[in-house]
Amino acid sequence: KIAALDWPVNTLSLSRSKEVRAVLIKFGVEETYDFPKPIDGWCEEDRVRIRKEPGLSGEIIGYLYKKEKLQIFSSMYTREIINGLTGCWVLIDNGRQRGWVFSPYIYSPTIHEP
């Protein structure tokens, strides 16, 4: 992977407890980072869920398939561990749907997971 641009980091990325994150958000720390321009990438797995909102509780609105092209628009600052994978939620568009996907299932030559 080429490391031209890392996933964005702020104090939410570094906080380890839900309580600290809640206080940071209350005092205006941004929850998402909007990339200056869309970033091209593709899906690394089959049937990756696209969700209406970031998080496992977000409604599933579609699926991505292996090697399917997409564009990345935004990234959540908060990191999560899901099924043993560490990542963040990213807002993508595949030409059919726009929604949130967990970052370990997405690859872009211009972004890498720290």
Buried (B, 14 or more C-beta within 10 A) or exposed (E): EEEEEEBBBBEBBEBEEEEEBEEBBEEEBBBBBEBEEBBEBBBBEEEBBBBEEBEEEBEEBBBBEEEBEBBBBBBBBBBBEEEEEEBBBBBBBBEEBBBBBBBBBBBBEBBBBE
